[in-house]
Amino acid sequence: MRRISIFIGMFLDALAIYLALYISALIKFKWGIFPGVSPISTQIIIYGSLVSIVYWWVIFALTGAYRLHWDRSWADEIRMVFKPVVAGFVILSLFAFLITPRASIGRWIFFVYFTLINFLVYSARCSSRLLERRFAKKQLLRRNVLVIGLGKSAKELEDYLAVNPSMGYNVIGFINPPHPVTHPAIVQKPLGEVADITRLAKQHNITDLLITIASNFHDDILSLLLPAVQSGIRVKLVPDLFDVVAGHVHNTQILGQPLMELVPDRLSFWEKLVKSTGDYVISLMVIVLGLPLWIIVSLFIVIDSKGSVFYRQKRTGEGGRVYRIFKFRSMVANAEKGTGAVWAGKDDARVTRFGKIIRKTRIDEVPQFLNVLSGDMAVVGPRPERPEIIEELRTVYPFYDKRLTVKPGITGWAQVNLEYDTTLEDVSRKLTHDFQYIENQSLFLDLEILARTVLVVLTGKGAH
């Protein structure tokens, strides 16, 4: 039924998209409203309208439109239509300019098409959402959820969802909160502990995690994020005044109910799209344009000490996923053979003569642009750590997993402000900067970090 509902939504969108361009073309080329416009055949209008369906399907799919959103408010629905349409029109305008710089679409017909597609697609979305909610009320569409907490808030949430079946939430069970509840309001036996979330998510096909514990237990809430991210679960909570004021939650209620969605990152879809596109463009430029320099660097590494040019090492990325990072080798071969995973010291004897140069200028990090192209990393983000070190850090910093809610980067806010971390105290300072970056992500902040990184590479001053 989920696939059928999504297909219905796409079909209604297709109908709206087709009518928007078809009517706009009729107004411009057939109805004689605009004098001096050469008419075109109805067949061409039909073909053009059909082709536009594919284009707008891609645009809307990239925004996550073709997922079940029956629990969204009407205001959210407007946003989910308007923003992609604006972006789609910008892309169309740029494409038209690149093909024919002197081409003029016409301001009035541009406005008519823009208005029609917004109105018709929004109408289609409203129809599909009403249909989805009807299916949910008849229990044909359900979302399996786990509720974190056993107190009064958990009971009130359970009662609310029970009398609002159109929400489509199916409460599978309750999870013991990290801190014990003095007077539990839930009488049924909990399904497990927080550590069991990943297992229960797979076992019961959980889609949402509903948190009812108080927000003053910040570490507890943060500890729930990574298991949810790893399992692809949406995290929502019953907010209090602190959450709203501090901006820890998405600012739109869901159908008026007291659930609000946690947003681990601060970038909008389009900012993410620009950031991802920029990552690929920058990576390709650095690798291709700098190829002669990278060949010279490789030769110096081989001449300076025995061993391979590149160094591969396991690192933990977004959602706790482990991957292998690429670096130019800056230490002697088998540097950790007798010590295991350890932090590099400030004047580490294992660093080679040429390794000191490429570490100071950050050139040793260049091969990680390959990791960016493979999707494991971003150009800007918190630096990735090794799995063994992360396990150690988790025992000291219970909130460390929040750092794993975004893609790691080649350079970051901590890297342009601090030196290499060699102690736990250094790690604490670096975590503070990483969390500052996560909570204040923006394209402008990324540009500032990139500019400061370039300064480090070119001058060696302020290299950290």
C-alpha positions in Angstrom: 0.0 0.0 0.0 2.9 2.4 0.6 4.2 2.0 -2.9 0.6 2.4 -4.3 0.2 5.6 -2.3 3.5 7.0 -3.5 2.6 6.0 -7.1 -0.7 7.8 -6.8 1.1 10.9 -5.5 3.5 10.9 -8.4 0.6 10.4 -10.9 -1.3 13.3 -9.5 1.9 15.4 -9.6 2.4 14.4 -13.2 -1.2 15.5 -14.1 -0.6 18.8 -12.4 2.8 19.4 -14.1 1.3 18.5 -17.5 -1.6 20.8 -17.1 0.6 23.7 -15.9 2.8 23.7 -19.0 -0.1 22.8 -21.4 -2.3 25.7 -20.2 0.6 28.1 -20.2 1.6 27.2 -23.7 -2.0 27.5 -24.9 -2.2 31.0 -23.3 1.0 32.1 -25.1 0.7 30.4 -28.5 -3.0 29.6 -29.1 -5.2 32.1 -27.4 -3.9 35.3 -29.1 -3.4 37.1 -25.8 0.2 38.0 -26.7 0.5 39.7 -30.1 3.4 39.0 -32.4 3.9 35.4 -31.1 4.2 32.8 -33.8 1.8 29.9 -33.1 3.1 26.3 -32.7 1.2 23.0 -33.2 -0.8 21.4 -30.4 1.3 18.3 -30.9 4.5 20.1 -29.9 2.8 21.5 -26.8 1.6 18.0 -25.8 5.1 16.5 -26.3 6.7 19.4 -24.4 4.3 19.0 -21.5 5.0 15.3 -21.3 8.8 15.9 -21.2 8.3 18.4 -18.4 6.9 15.7 -16.2 10.2 13.9 -16.1 12.1 17.1 -15.3 9.8 18.0 -12.4 9.6 14.5 -11.2 13.4 14.5 -10.7 13.4 17.9 -9.0 10.6 16.9 -6.6 12.2 13.5 -6.0 15.5 15.1 -4.9 13.6 17.1 -2.3 12.1 14.0 -0.8 8.6 14.7 -2.0 7.8 11.2 -3.0 7.8 9.8 0.5 4.8 9.4 2.7 4.1 12.7 4.4 0.6 12.4 5.6 1.5 13.7 9.0 2.8 17.1 7.7 0.9 20.3 8.1 -0.6 22.2 5.1 2.0 24.9 5.7 4.8 22.4 5.4 3.2 21.2 2.1 3.4 24.7 0.7 7.1 24.9 1.5 7.7 21.4 0.0 6.2 22.6 -3.3 7.3 26.2 -3.5 11.1 25.8 -2.8 11.6 23.0 -5.4 9.6 25.0 -8.0 11.7 28.1 -7.4 14.9 26.0 -7.8 13.5 24.3 -10.9 12.8 27.6 -12.5 16.3 28.9 -11.7 17.8 25.8 -13.4 15.6 26.2 -16.4 16.5 29.9 -16.8 20.2 29.1 -16.6 19.9 26.3 -19.0 18.0 28.5 -21.5 20.6 31.2 -21.1 23.5 28.9 -21.8 21.8 27.5 -24.9 20.6 30.8 -26.3 21.9 33.9 -24.4 19.5 36.2 -26.2 16.4 34.0 -25.7 13.5 35.6 -23.9 10.9 33.4 -22.2 8.6 36.4 -21.6 7.9 37.8 -18.1 4.2 37.4 -18.1 4.1 33.8 -19.4 6.9 33.0 -17.0 4.7 34.3 -14.1 1.7 32.4 -15.4 3.6 29.1 -15.6 5.2 29.6 -12.2 1.8 30.4 -10.6 0.0 27.5 -12.3 2.6 24.8 -11.4 2.7 25.9 -7.8 -1.1 26.0 -7.5 -1.8 22.7 -9.4 1.0 20.7 -7.7 0.0 21.9 -4.3 -3.6 20.9 -5.1 -2.3 17.5 -6.2 -0.3 17.1 -3.0 -3.3 18.0 -0.8 -5.4 15.4 -2.6 -2.7 12.7 -2.2 -2.2 13.5 1.5 -5.9 13.4 2.2 -5.9 10.0 0.5 -2.9 8.8 2.5 -4.6 9.9 5.8 -7.7 8.0 4.8 -5.7 4.9 4.2 -4.0 5.4 7.5 -7.3 5.8 9.3 -8.3 2.4 7.9 -5.0 1.0 9.0 -3.8 0.4 5.4 -0.9 2.7 6.0 1.0 2.4 9.3 4.2 3.7 10.8 5.7 1.4 13.4 7.1 3.5 16.2 9.0 3.1 19.5 8.3 5.4 22.4 11.2 6.3 24.7 10.0 6.9 28.2 7.5 5.4 30.7 6.2 8.6 32.4 3.2 10.8 32.1 4.2 12.2 28.8 4.5 8.8 27.2 1.0 7.8 28.4 -0.5 11.1 27.1 1.2 10.5 23.7 -0.1 6.9 23.6 -3.6 8.1 24.3 -3.4 10.9 21.7 -2.3 8.6 19.0 -5.0 6.1 19.9 -7.8 8.6 19.3 -6.1 10.0 16.2 -5.7 6.9 13.9 -5.3 9.2 10.8 -1.8 9.9 12.1 -0.9 6.4 11.1 1.3 5.7 14.1 1.4 2.2 15.4 3.0 2.1 18.8 5.0 -1.2 18.9 6.1 -0.7 22.5 8.0 1.4 25.0 11.7 1.7 25.8 13.2 2.2 29.2 14.7 5.7 29.3 18.3 6.1 30.3 17.3 7.5 33.7 14.7 5.4 35.7 11.2 6.7 36.1 10.1 7.1 39.7 6.4 6.8 39.0 5.8 5.1 35.6 2.5 5.7 34.0 2.9 2.9 31.4 1.9 -0.4 32.9 2.9 -2.7 30.0 6.4 -4.2 30.1 9.1 -2.3 28.2 10.5 -3.9 25.1 14.0 -3.2 26.1 16.7 -0.6 26.7 18.2 2.2 24.6 20.9 -0.2 23.5 18.2 -2.5 22.0 16.9 0.2 19.6 18.9 -1.0 16.6 17.8 -4.6 17.1 14.2 -3.7 17.7 14.2 -1.4 14.6 15.1 -4.2 12.4 12.8 -6.7 14.1 9.7 -4.5 13.9 10.5 -2.4 10.9 10.5 0.8 13.0 10.3 4.1 11.1 10.0 6.6 13.9 11.4 7.1 17.4 9.2 9.2 19.7 11.1 10.7 22.7 9.1 11.7 25.8 12.0 12.2 28.3 12.7 15.7 29.6 15.0 17.8 27.5 17.2 18.6 30.4 18.6 15.1 30.0 20.6 16.4 26.9 23.2 13.6 26.9 20.4 11.0 27.0 18.7 12.5 23.9 22.0 12.8 22.1 22.8 9.2 22.8 19.6 8.2 20.9 20.6 10.0 17.8 23.3 7.6 16.5 21.2 4.4 16.8 18.4 6.2 15.0 20.7 7.6 12.2 22.2 4.1 11.7 18.8 2.6 11.3 17.3 5.3 9.1 14.8 6.3 11.8 13.2 9.7 12.1 13.5 11.1 15.7 10.7 13.2 17.2 10.1 14.4 20.7 7.6 16.1 22.9 9.2 19.5 23.3 9.3 21.8 26.3 9.9 25.5 26.4 13.7 25.0 26.4 13.6 23.1 23.1 11.6 25.7 21.4 13.7 28.6 22.6 17.0 26.9 22.0 16.0 25.8 18.5 16.6 22.1 19.0 13.5 21.1 17.1 11.9 21.8 13.7 9.6 24.7 14.0 6.5 23.2 12.5 4.1 21.0 14.4 2.7 17.9 12.9 -1.0 18.2 12.4 -1.2 20.2 15.6 0.0 17.3 17.7 2.8 17.9 20.3 5.5 16.1 18.4 8.4 17.9 16.8 11.1 16.5 14.7 14.8 16.7 15.7 17.0 18.2 13.0 20.6 17.0 13.6 21.8 19.3 10.8 21.0 22.9 9.9 21.2 22.9 6.1 18.1 23.0 4.0 17.8 20.6 1.1 19.1 23.1 -1.4 22.0 24.1 0.7 22.9 20.4 0.9 22.6 20.1 -2.8 24.9 23.1 -3.4 27.3 21.8 -0.8 27.4 18.3 -2.4 27.8 19.7 -5.9 30.5 22.0 -4.7 32.3 19.0 -3.0 32.4 17.1 -6.3 33.5 20.1 -8.3 36.2 21.1 -5.9 37.5 17.5 -5.5 37.7 17.0 -9.3 39.5 20.3 -9.7 42.0 19.6 -7.0 42.8 16.1 -8.2 42.9 16.9 -11.9 44.5 20.4 -11.9 47.0 19.5 -9.2 48.0 16.2 -10.7 51.6 17.3 -11.7 52.2 18.5 -8.1 50.8 15.3 -6.6 53.1 13.2 -8.8 56.1 15.3 -7.5 54.9 14.9 -3.9 54.7 11.1 -4.5 58.3 11.0 -5.7 59.6 12.9 -2.7 57.7 10.5 -0.3 59.3 7.5 -2.0 62.8 9.1 -2.0 62.5 10.3 1.6 61.7 7.0 3.2 60.8 3.4 2.4 57.2 2.5 2.0 54.1 3.1 -0.1 53.1 6.6 -1.3 49.6 6.3 0.1 48.4 5.4 3.6 45.0 3.8 4.1 43.3 3.7 7.5 39.9 2.8 8.9 37.8 5.8 10.0 34.2 6.2 11.3 31.9 8.3 9.2 28.3 9.5 9.2 26.0 7.3 11.1 28.9 5.3 12.6 29.8 3.7 9.2 33.4 2.6 8.9 35.3 3.3 5.7 39.0 3.6 4.6 40.6 7.0 4.4 43.3 7.9 1.8 46.3 10.0 2.8 49.8 10.7 1.5 52.1 8.8 3.9 53.8 11.2 6.3 55.2 8.7 8.8 57.6 5.8 8.5 56.1 2.5 7.3 54.3 0.4 9.9 54.4 3.4 12.3 51.9 1.7 14.7 53.1 -1.8 14.5 54.2 -1.9 18.1 51.8 0.7 19.6 48.4 0.2 18.0 46.1 3.1 17.5 47.6 6.2 19.2 47.4 10.0 18.7 50.3 11.6 16.9 52.5 13.7 19.1 53.5 17.3 18.4 57.1 16.3 17.7 56.4 12.7 16.8 59.5 10.8 15.9 57.6 8.6 13.5 57.0 11.6 11.1 59.4 11.6 8.2 61.4 14.7 7.1 59.2 15.3 4.1 56.2 14.2 6.2 56.7 17.3 8.4 56.3 19.5 5.4 53.2 17.9 3.9 51.6 17.7 7.4 52.3 21.4 8.0 50.7 22.5 4.7 47.9 19.8 4.9 49.1 18.3 1.6 49.0 14.9 3.2 45.2 15.2 3.3 44.8 15.7 -0.5 44.1 12.1 -1.4 41.0 12.3 0.8 39.3 14.1 -2.1 38.9 10.6 -3.5 36.9 9.8 -0.4 34.7 12.8 -1.2 34.1 11.5 -4.7 33.1 8.2 -3.3 30.6 9.8 -0.9 32.3 8.9 2.3 33.3 12.5 3.2 32.7 16.1 2.5 35.2 18.8 1.8 34.2 20.7 5.0 33.1 18.9 8.2 34.4 17.4 11.5 37.5 15.3 11.0 36.9 11.6 11.1 38.4 9.5 13.9 39.5 5.9 14.1 36.9 3.4 15.4 39.2 2.3 18.3 39.7 5.9 19.4 36.0 6.7 19.2 35.2 3.8 21.5 37.6 5.3 24.0 36.2 8.8 23.6 32.6 7.5 24.1 33.5 6.5 27.6 34.7 10.0 28.4 32.2 12.0 26.3 28.8 10.3 26.2 27.5 13.0 23.7 30.3 12.2 21.2 28.0 10.4 18.8 26.4 13.7 17.8 29.6 14.3 15.9 28.7 11.3 13.7 25.3 12.8 12.6 27.1 14.6 9.7 29.6 13.6 7.1 33.2 14.0 8.1 35.3 16.5 6.2 38.9 17.0 4.9 39.0 20.3 6.8 36.8 21.8 9.5 36.2 24.6 12.0 38.3 22.8 14.6 41.2 22.2 12.2 41.5 25.9 11.3 41.3 27.0 14.9 43.2 24.4 16.9 46.4 22.3 16.7 46.5 18.6 16.3 44.9 16.9 19.3 47.4 14.9 21.3 45.5 14.6 24.6 41.9 14.2 25.9 41.9 17.9 26.8 42.7 18.7 23.1 39.9 16.4 22.0 37.5 18.3 24.4 38.3 21.6 22.8 38.0 20.1 19.3 34.6 18.6 20.1 33.4 22.1 21.2 34.4 23.5 17.8 32.9 20.5 16.0 29.6 21.0 17.7 29.7 24.7 17.0 30.1 23.8 13.3 27.2 21.3 13.4 24.8 23.7 15.1 25.7 26.6 12.9 26.2 25.0 9.5 25.9 27.3 6.6 27.4 27.7 3.1 29.1 30.9 4.3 30.7 29.2 7.2 32.0 26.5 4.8 33.4 29.2 2.6 35.2 30.9 5.5 36.7 27.5 6.5 37.9 26.9 2.9 39.4 30.3 2.7 41.3 29.8 6.0 42.4 26.4 4.8 43.8 27.8 1.6 45.7 30.3 3.6 47.3 27.5 5.7 48.2 25.5 2.6 49.8 28.5 0.8 51.6 30.1 3.6 52.0 27.4 6.3 51.0 30.1 8.9 48.4 29.1 11.4 48.6 25.5 10.3 46.8 23.3 12.8 
